[in-house]
Structures are given as C-alpha cells and as structure tokens.
Amino acid sequence: MRFFGVTETCDLGALYMKLLGEGHEVRVLITEPMAQGTMAGIVERVPDLETGLEWVGVEGIVVFESVSEGFGEKQDELRARGFRVIGGSGYGDCLENDRAYALNLLGELGFPKGHVWEFSDADLADGFLAERPVRYVLKFSGSDHVSQDNYIGHSVDGSDVRAVLAARKDHADQFILMEFIEGVEMGIGAYFNGEDFLLPACLDWEHKRFFAGDMGELTGEMGTVATFDRSHAFYEKTLAKLVPHLRGRGHVGYINLNTIVNEQGIWPLEFTSRFGYPGFAVLDPLQRTPWGELFQRMLDRTDLTIQTSPGFSVGIVMTTPPFPYSRKQIDEPVGLPITFLRPKTGDAVHIHYGEVGLQRGTVVTSGLYGWTMVVTGTGDTIDAARAAAYERASRIIIPNGRYRLDIGEKLAGGAFLLLDKLGMLGGNIAEPVGADVIADGGIVCG
C-alpha cells in the first residue's frame, strides 16, 4: 500500500520507517526548509502536496502530522475529495488549539468546571489575578505557541504568573488562567475512526520539563511511561464520554486527553488531537498490530480492537542543542554522527529515529529542533521497563546529547499505586510496579 506523509518537520520519521519495513511504499512532503535533512536518504520525498496526492491516489493513505493552522481544514477538504486521510480534522484542531472551548465542552460533559478563565487582554487578566490571589497555570491558545510559552505558577498569590504575563503581554492574544490542581498528571489516548475509538486505550504519564526533578523549560516532552493494561476503567470515565460528540465531525486519528487526578476526581487539562511526539514511539513496542493494518482498520471501520502486549513501555527522548528551542532561534550544527555501542538483539525495535538523516551511509543529526530520537524499554513493571530503556540509551553516543535520568521514577515510587487506590485503574495489579509506598499528598508526574 502507498502512504503519503504530510509534515512540516517530519516528526513521524520512525513511523514511516516502520511502514517501509512492513513492505509499504512511503513518500513524504516536508515543508520546513530547515528540516530537509530529516529522514534524508531514508524516506523518499515529493516536492509539493499535489504531486504527493497524485502519487498516493484515492486507494492509498495520507498521513498528516501536526495541528498547524489550516492543516485540519485541509484534511477535511481532502476527505471530501475522496482521499483516505488519517491524522486529525478541523474540529480536532479546534479542540487542541482553543483551550477554553475544549474545557467548556468537557465541563458540559460532567467534568469539573469553574476553575478556568479565558482572556484576550493581559491587563484585564492582571486585574483578575490581583482580586483573586491563588496559584495559577498560564496557557496560551493557538498553534503558533510552543510549550515553553506556558507557565505553571508556584506563588500561592499568583504573583509569579502576573510577572510572566506582564513580560509576554504583547504576545497574549488568547490565553487561559487555570487554578492549579494538585494531583497525579495522567493521560488517556486512543485511535478514533470517525465513529468510535479502537480499544484498548493507552494510559500515559508524560515528563515535560527539560531537566530531571521537573526543572527547566516546559518542552514538548522529555519522556513517557505508557501501558495498554488496566486502561478501560479510566477510558470509561474520560474518552468514552466524548464518542457521541465526536461522531460526524470528520476526525480520524489519535486523540489524547491529559488530566490531573486527585481525590476530588478527574480534572481535564488539554487535548492532543493528532499523533503525539514521542507518544507514538513509546506505544510502538507494545502495539502488536502493524501500523499499516492499524490505519487500514481505522479507515475501513472493520474492527474496533488492536492487538497489544502487556506491561509497560518507558520512552526516553534523546536530544541535542538547540532543543527545546529551534535553529531559527539558536544556531547549532547538524550532521553530528550517532554511534551505537555494543548493539544487542532487539535494539532495533526500541530505537525510534527523530531528526536524523543519512550522510555517506552514517546516521547523523538533522532538523530544526534537535529532537534526535526516542529510546524505549519494556517490562512487566515500570522499574523493569525503566532499566531496559536506560541501559539501551547508555549505549548510544551522540555529541552533546542529553536526556532526563528520572523518567518513571515518581510513578514507580508511589503515584501508580495512588491511582489504583483512587479507583482509576481496572483489574488487579499482577506484579509490583515499584515502591509500595502510597503518598499521603498529591504527586505530580513529570
């Protein structure tokens, strides 16, 4: 089968490589000039959208990556033209980019509400903060904002959020203030075929800060723990409620809802209405249904299940400068060689290339951000998956490479058991997942 990837920076390079390995034909359109080296020599290119569409035809599958302005509407347009498209939709873009709309919708579906306020005027927001001094989270709406624009406040009177907002007021077109909720951060995601979700859903725990110990900038993601096990109870409490609302909206692709969980319930944070990076790579070792077959099932609506392996997957994002910024902001070289020490059987399944390409037969760094690769490990327990991932990462040498050393540490150290105590997990725990201490207070994972 033919697959045509439409992308700005080619974040799904590892997925395209999987499709090639399954025997499919793959071509990609990369629109960002500084990303032309990504997957160079690995995945064939097309010069423009219409050339790619002519090649893939209505029998092939078009894969869109991002929620950039206009991408969702373009997918809706192509579906109307008869193309088979996976990725997102105009409505999916709205759910992800218009934070206030999404949270209001979730409030109507029975989730907690009354703790989020939308603004388009920084001065009005400052007055609100002065009159209501508590701890807040500041999040900007729109596809043109990056993760590090957002800010999680620490001051109990909101004074640090006021300072950040004042510094960024010239860029504050639309944003929300969310009262800080203490608890365990946890996501739930599944593939939506336009009518229903394919099950099982996936539980995930992201680690967004740049440095271990949750220090530094908010990045897209530095690592994740994921599992398909025991997910149905949380699915029924979250994504299942959205099914009637999503039907008929034209969305075909992955949907993730990130939340905070505590004794008061489930507090939605935000949607990801597309393939998550590095989420797809973290799921890959646990997903037994091949990617090509999965996409076929989504479009044909012939099967509402996917085959998965039990246990946990831990993904580590290995980066190089200028990550988490871009080469448009900071000038850093590309073309650094990547060396694999003492390769072992099974490593290939767990090495998910990001911004890399081939130069004279050598794998080298490339791209806009320095999002170099994701290294995964799997195991029956979180600790076993962590150990496998970090052992594998230790054998990969990238000049100036860096990654967090604490992915999954808090989850294995008590947060997972706390979620079980709160009734968010279905079934029984077959084996210990880490320390058996349940914290008395809230735990924030990553």
C-alpha positions as CSV (number, residue, x, y, z in Angstrom):
1,M,0.0,0.0,0.0
2,R,1.1,3.6,-0.6
3,F,1.4,6.1,2.3
4,F,2.0,9.8,1.8
5,G,3.1,11.8,4.9
6,V,2.3,15.5,5.0
7,T,4.5,17.2,7.5
8,E,6.4,20.4,8.4
9,T,9.4,18.8,10.3
10,C,8.9,15.0,9.8
11,D,8.3,14.1,13.5
12,L,6.9,10.7,12.4
13,G,10.1,9.5,10.7
14,A,10.2,6.4,12.8
15,L,6.6,5.5,11.9
16,Y,7.4,6.0,8.2
17,M,10.4,3.6,8.6
18,K,8.1,1.1,10.2
19,L,5.7,1.3,7.3
20,L,8.7,0.8,4.9
21,G,9.7,-2.2,6.9
22,E,6.2,-3.7,6.6
23,G,6.7,-3.6,2.8
24,H,4.6,-0.5,2.0
25,E,5.6,2.4,-0.3
26,V,6.2,5.7,1.6
27,R,6.8,9.2,0.4
28,V,6.7,12.5,2.5
29,L,6.3,16.2,1.9
30,I,8.4,18.2,4.4
31,T,7.6,21.9,4.2
32,E,10.1,23.4,6.7
33,P,13.3,24.4,4.9
34,M,15.5,23.7,7.9
35,A,14.0,20.2,8.2
36,Q,15.0,19.0,4.8
37,G,17.8,16.9,6.2
38,T,15.5,14.8,8.4
39,M,15.0,11.3,7.0
40,A,17.1,12.3,4.0
41,G,18.4,9.1,2.3
42,I,15.8,7.1,4.3
43,V,12.3,8.1,3.1
44,E,11.6,9.4,-0.4
45,R,10.4,13.0,-0.9
46,V,7.8,14.7,-3.0
47,P,8.2,18.4,-4.0
48,D,4.6,19.6,-3.2
49,L,1.2,18.4,-1.9
50,E,-0.5,17.9,-5.3
51,T,2.4,15.7,-6.6
52,G,2.1,13.6,-3.4
53,L,-1.6,13.3,-3.8
54,E,-1.3,12.3,-7.4
55,W,1.2,9.6,-6.4
56,V,-0.8,8.2,-3.4
57,G,-4.2,8.3,-5.1
58,V,-7.5,7.5,-3.5
59,E,-6.6,3.9,-2.7
60,G,-3.6,4.9,-0.7
61,I,-3.5,6.6,2.7
62,V,-2.5,10.2,3.5
63,V,-1.0,10.8,7.0
64,F,-1.0,14.3,8.4
65,E,1.2,15.1,11.4
66,S,0.5,18.5,13.0
67,V,-2.2,20.9,14.0
68,S,-0.7,23.9,12.3
69,E,-3.1,26.5,11.1
70,G,-5.1,25.2,8.2
71,F,-3.9,21.6,8.4
72,G,-7.1,20.3,9.9
73,E,-9.3,22.1,7.4
74,K,-7.0,20.7,4.6
75,Q,-7.7,17.2,5.8
76,D,-11.4,17.8,5.8
77,E,-11.1,19.1,2.2
78,L,-9.1,16.1,1.1
79,R,-11.6,13.7,2.6
80,A,-14.4,15.5,0.7
81,R,-12.3,14.9,-2.5
82,G,-12.2,11.2,-1.8
83,F,-8.8,10.8,-0.3
84,R,-8.3,8.5,2.7
85,V,-6.7,10.7,5.4
86,I,-5.5,9.9,8.9
87,G,-4.2,12.4,11.4
88,G,-6.8,14.9,12.6
89,S,-9.5,17.3,11.4
90,G,-10.6,20.9,11.6
91,Y,-12.6,20.1,14.7
92,G,-9.6,18.3,16.2
93,D,-7.5,21.4,15.7
94,C,-10.2,23.4,17.5
95,L,-10.1,21.1,20.5
96,E,-6.4,21.3,20.8
97,N,-5.8,25.0,20.0
98,D,-8.9,26.6,21.6
99,R,-8.3,25.6,25.1
100,A,-11.2,27.5,26.6
101,Y,-13.7,25.9,24.1
102,A,-12.3,22.4,24.9
103,L,-12.5,22.8,28.7
104,N,-16.0,24.3,28.5
105,L,-17.1,21.3,26.4
106,L,-15.7,18.9,28.9
107,G,-17.5,20.8,31.7
108,E,-20.7,20.2,29.8
109,L,-19.9,16.5,29.7
110,G,-19.7,16.4,33.5
111,F,-16.1,17.1,34.2
112,P,-15.2,19.7,36.9
113,K,-15.5,23.3,35.8
114,G,-15.4,26.8,37.2
115,H,-11.6,26.8,37.6
116,V,-10.7,28.1,34.1
117,W,-10.9,31.7,32.8
118,E,-10.2,32.9,29.3
119,F,-8.7,36.2,28.4
120,S,-7.6,38.1,25.3
121,D,-6.4,41.2,27.3
122,A,-3.4,40.9,29.6
123,D,-4.4,44.0,31.6
124,L,-7.8,42.5,32.4
125,A,-6.2,39.3,33.4
126,D,-3.8,41.1,35.7
127,G,-6.7,42.8,37.4
128,F,-8.4,39.4,37.8
129,L,-5.2,38.0,39.4
130,A,-5.0,40.9,41.8
131,E,-8.5,40.4,43.0
132,R,-8.2,36.6,43.3
133,P,-4.8,35.7,44.5
134,V,-4.2,31.9,44.4
135,R,-1.8,29.6,42.5
136,Y,-2.4,29.5,38.7
137,V,-1.3,27.9,35.4
138,L,-1.0,30.2,32.4
139,K,-1.5,28.6,29.0
140,F,-1.6,30.3,25.6
141,S,-4.0,29.2,22.9
142,G,-3.3,28.7,19.2
143,S,-0.9,26.6,17.1
144,D,1.7,29.3,17.0
145,H,2.6,28.9,20.6
146,V,5.2,26.4,21.9
147,S,5.3,24.6,25.2
148,Q,7.8,26.9,26.9
149,D,5.4,29.8,26.4
150,N,3.2,28.3,29.0
151,Y,3.9,28.7,32.7
152,I,3.0,26.7,35.8
153,G,2.8,29.1,38.7
154,H,4.4,28.5,42.1
155,S,3.4,31.5,44.2
156,V,0.3,31.0,46.2
157,D,-0.8,34.5,45.5
158,G,-0.4,34.3,41.7
159,S,2.3,37.0,41.7
160,D,4.8,35.0,39.5
161,V,2.0,34.4,36.9
162,R,1.3,38.1,36.9
163,A,5.0,38.8,36.2
164,V,5.2,36.3,33.4
165,L,2.0,37.6,31.8
166,A,3.3,41.2,32.0
167,A,6.5,40.2,30.3
168,R,4.6,38.4,27.5
169,K,1.6,40.8,27.2
170,D,2.5,41.8,23.6
171,H,2.0,38.1,22.6
172,A,-1.0,37.4,24.7
173,D,-3.7,37.3,22.0
174,Q,-5.7,34.5,23.6
175,F,-4.9,32.6,26.8
176,I,-6.4,30.9,29.8
177,L,-5.7,31.0,33.5
178,M,-6.3,27.7,35.3
179,E,-6.4,27.4,39.0
180,F,-3.6,25.0,39.9
181,I,-4.8,21.5,40.8
182,E,-2.7,19.2,42.9
183,G,-2.6,15.6,41.9
184,V,-1.2,13.0,39.5
185,E,-0.9,14.0,35.9
186,M,-2.1,11.3,33.6
187,G,-3.2,10.9,30.0
188,I,-5.6,8.6,28.1
189,G,-5.4,8.2,24.4
190,A,-6.9,6.0,21.6
191,Y,-7.3,5.9,17.8
192,F,-10.7,7.4,16.6
193,N,-12.1,6.1,13.3
194,G,-14.7,8.8,12.8
195,E,-17.3,6.8,14.7
196,D,-15.7,5.0,17.6
197,F,-12.4,4.6,19.4
198,L,-10.3,1.5,18.8
199,L,-9.6,-0.3,22.1
200,P,-7.7,-0.8,24.3
201,A,-6.9,2.8,25.1
202,C,-3.5,3.8,26.3
203,L,-2.6,5.3,29.7
204,D,0.4,7.6,29.7
205,W,2.4,9.7,32.1
206,E,4.4,12.4,30.4
207,H,7.5,14.2,31.7
208,K,7.5,17.7,30.2
209,R,10.3,19.6,32.0
210,F,13.7,19.7,30.4
211,F,15.7,18.6,33.4
212,A,15.4,15.8,36.0
213,G,13.5,16.8,39.1
214,D,11.0,18.7,37.0
215,M,13.3,21.7,36.5
216,G,13.8,23.9,33.5
217,E,11.7,24.7,30.5
218,L,8.4,23.1,29.5
219,T,9.3,21.0,26.4
220,G,7.0,19.1,24.1
221,E,8.0,16.0,26.1
222,M,11.2,14.5,27.6
223,G,9.9,11.0,28.2
224,T,6.8,9.0,28.9
225,V,5.6,5.9,30.7
226,A,2.8,4.1,28.8
227,T,0.7,1.0,29.1
228,F,-2.4,-0.5,27.5
229,D,-3.1,-2.6,30.6
230,R,-5.9,-1.7,33.0
231,S,-7.0,1.3,30.9
232,H,-10.7,0.6,30.4
233,A,-11.9,2.0,33.7
234,F,-10.2,5.3,33.0
235,Y,-11.4,5.2,29.4
236,E,-15.0,4.9,30.5
237,K,-14.6,7.9,32.8
238,T,-13.0,10.1,30.1
239,L,-12.8,9.4,26.3
240,A,-15.9,7.3,26.2
241,K,-18.0,10.3,27.1
242,L,-16.7,12.1,24.0
243,V,-17.7,9.5,21.5
244,P,-21.3,10.8,20.8
245,H,-19.8,14.3,20.5
246,L,-17.0,13.3,18.1
247,R,-19.2,11.3,15.7
248,G,-19.9,13.1,12.5
249,R,-17.1,15.6,13.0
250,G,-14.8,14.0,10.4
251,H,-11.9,13.3,12.8
252,V,-9.9,10.2,12.0
253,G,-6.7,9.9,14.1
254,Y,-5.3,9.7,17.6
255,I,-6.9,11.7,20.4
256,N,-5.3,12.1,23.8
257,L,-6.8,13.8,26.9
258,N,-4.3,14.9,29.5
259,T,-5.7,15.2,33.1
260,I,-4.9,15.7,36.7
261,V,-6.3,13.0,39.0
262,N,-6.9,13.5,42.8
263,E,-9.4,12.6,45.4
264,Q,-11.9,15.1,44.0
265,G,-11.9,13.5,40.6
266,I,-10.5,13.9,37.1
267,W,-9.6,17.4,36.0
268,P,-9.0,17.7,32.3
269,L,-6.0,19.8,31.1
270,E,-5.8,19.7,27.3
271,F,-6.3,17.6,24.2
272,T,-3.8,16.4,21.7
273,S,-5.8,15.8,18.6
274,R,-3.1,14.2,16.4
275,F,-0.2,11.8,16.7
276,G,1.7,12.8,19.8
277,Y,5.5,13.1,19.8
278,P,7.1,11.0,21.2
279,G,3.9,9.2,22.2
280,F,3.6,7.1,19.0
281,A,7.2,5.9,19.5
282,V,6.6,4.9,23.2
283,L,3.5,2.9,22.2
284,D,5.1,1.2,19.3
285,P,6.9,-1.6,21.2
286,L,3.6,-2.5,22.9
287,Q,1.5,-2.3,19.8
288,R,1.3,-5.7,18.1
289,T,-1.0,-4.7,15.3
290,P,1.3,-3.4,12.5
291,W,0.9,0.3,11.6
292,G,-0.3,-0.3,8.1
293,E,-3.0,-2.7,9.3
294,L,-4.0,-0.3,12.1
295,F,-4.5,2.5,9.6
296,Q,-6.5,0.2,7.4
297,R,-8.8,-0.7,10.2
298,M,-9.4,2.9,11.1
299,L,-10.4,3.8,7.6
300,D,-12.4,0.7,6.8
301,R,-14.0,0.6,10.3
302,T,-13.9,-3.2,10.1
303,D,-12.5,-3.8,13.6
304,L,-12.7,-1.8,16.9
305,T,-9.7,-3.5,18.5
306,I,-6.0,-3.5,18.3
307,Q,-3.6,-6.2,19.5
308,T,-1.3,-5.1,22.3
309,S,1.3,-6.6,24.6
310,P,1.0,-6.5,28.3
311,G,3.3,-4.5,30.5
312,F,4.9,-1.0,30.4
313,S,6.9,1.0,27.9
314,V,9.3,3.7,29.0
315,G,10.4,6.2,26.4
316,I,13.4,8.5,26.8
317,V,13.8,11.5,24.4
318,M,17.4,11.9,23.5
319,T,18.1,15.5,22.3
320,T,20.9,17.7,21.1
321,P,21.2,21.5,21.1
322,P,19.3,23.8,20.4
323,F,16.4,21.7,21.9
324,P,14.0,22.8,23.3
325,Y,14.4,25.8,21.1
326,S,14.8,25.8,17.3
327,R,17.7,26.6,15.0
328,K,15.7,29.6,13.9
329,Q,16.5,31.0,17.4
330,I,19.8,29.4,18.2
331,D,22.5,28.4,15.6
332,E,23.7,24.9,16.3
333,P,25.3,22.5,13.8
334,V,23.6,19.5,12.2
335,G,25.4,16.4,10.8
336,L,26.8,15.1,14.1
337,P,27.4,11.3,13.9
338,I,25.4,8.9,16.0
339,T,27.3,5.8,17.3
340,F,25.7,2.6,18.6
341,L,27.9,0.8,21.1
342,R,27.7,-3.0,21.6
343,P,24.4,-3.4,19.6
344,K,22.1,-6.1,21.0
345,T,19.4,-8.3,19.5
346,G,16.1,-6.4,19.8
347,D,17.6,-2.9,19.9
348,A,16.1,-2.0,16.5
349,V,12.5,-2.3,17.9
350,H,13.4,0.3,20.6
351,I,15.3,2.9,18.6
352,H,12.9,5.4,17.1
353,Y,14.6,8.0,14.9
354,G,13.5,11.6,15.1
355,E,15.5,14.3,13.5
356,V,18.2,12.2,11.8
357,G,19.3,11.6,8.2
358,L,21.9,9.6,6.3
359,Q,25.2,11.2,5.2
360,R,27.6,8.9,3.3
361,G,26.0,5.9,5.0
362,T,26.2,7.3,8.5
363,V,23.2,8.2,10.7
364,V,23.6,11.9,11.7
365,T,21.7,14.6,13.5
366,S,19.4,16.9,11.4
367,G,16.3,19.0,11.6
368,L,15.0,22.1,13.2
369,Y,14.9,21.3,17.0
370,G,17.5,18.7,18.0
371,W,14.7,16.2,18.7
372,T,17.1,13.3,17.8
373,M,15.5,10.0,18.8
374,V,13.4,8.2,21.3
375,V,14.8,5.1,23.1
376,T,12.3,2.7,24.7
377,G,12.4,-0.2,27.0
378,T,9.6,-2.6,28.0
379,G,8.9,-4.7,31.0
380,D,6.3,-6.3,33.3
381,T,6.9,-3.5,35.8
382,I,7.7,0.2,35.5
383,D,11.1,-0.4,37.1
384,A,11.9,-3.2,34.6
385,A,10.9,-1.0,31.6
386,R,13.0,1.9,33.0
387,A,16.0,-0.3,33.5
388,A,15.8,-1.6,29.9
389,A,15.4,1.8,28.4
390,Y,18.3,3.4,30.3
391,E,20.6,0.5,29.6
392,R,19.9,0.9,25.9
393,A,20.3,4.7,26.0
394,S,23.7,4.3,27.7
395,R,25.0,2.6,24.6
396,I,24.1,5.4,22.2
397,I,26.7,8.1,21.7
398,I,25.6,11.5,20.3
399,P,27.9,14.5,20.5
400,N,26.3,16.9,23.0
401,G,23.4,14.5,23.6
402,R,21.4,14.7,26.8
403,Y,18.3,13.2,28.3
404,R,16.4,13.0,31.6
405,L,17.5,10.3,34.1
406,D,14.3,10.1,36.1
407,I,11.6,9.1,33.6
408,G,9.0,7.0,35.5
409,E,10.7,7.4,38.9
410,K,7.8,9.1,40.6
411,L,5.3,6.8,39.0
412,A,7.1,3.7,40.2
413,G,7.7,5.3,43.6
414,G,4.0,5.6,44.6
415,A,1.9,7.5,42.1
416,F,0.7,4.4,40.2
417,L,-0.4,2.8,43.4
418,L,-2.1,6.0,44.5
419,L,-4.1,6.0,41.2
420,D,-5.1,2.4,42.0
421,K,-6.3,3.5,45.4
422,L,-8.4,6.2,43.9
423,G,-10.1,3.7,41.6
424,M,-8.7,4.9,38.3
425,L,-7.3,1.6,37.2
426,G,-9.3,-1.5,36.3
427,G,-8.3,-5.1,37.2
428,N,-5.7,-6.3,39.5
429,I,-2.0,-5.5,39.7
430,A,-0.3,-8.7,38.7
431,E,3.1,-7.6,39.9
432,P,4.5,-4.8,42.0
433,V,5.3,-1.7,39.8
434,G,7.8,-0.1,42.1
435,A,8.0,1.0,45.7
436,D,4.9,0.1,47.7
437,V,4.6,3.5,49.5
438,I,1.4,5.4,48.8
439,A,2.0,9.1,49.3
440,D,-0.4,11.0,51.6
441,G,-0.5,14.1,49.4
442,G,-0.7,14.7,45.7
443,I,2.1,13.7,43.3
444,V,2.8,15.4,40.1
445,C,4.4,13.1,37.5
446,G,6.6,14.9,35.1
